[in-house]
Amino acid sequence: MKITSIATKLFICAVVMFFVCMAPVMAQETNDAIQDPLEEGPTIVFDATKFEFGSVLESDLVTHQYTFKNTGTKDLEIKQVKTA
């Protein structure tokens, strides 16, 4: 039982260290996503930010198009897209 206790403590320490090390990175990503509306630059506005496909078989091909518009004062460059 002593080995299990040590392994549990090591796991908890590793998880805590991960979040401590990643906090500045996560904070920077959040700050980059928030833009002052009075500041000049590109601003992306989506018609909808979420779409539910419902039940889909693994072999099915499903697609969805998101409509967005640049309402800012500068050109909008899309450099990276992440899916969830």
Summary of the structure (lengths in Angstrom):
residues: 84
radius of gyration: 20.9
end to end distance: 39.2
largest distance: 63.3
contacts: 115
relative contact order: 0.13
helix: 38%
strand: 7%
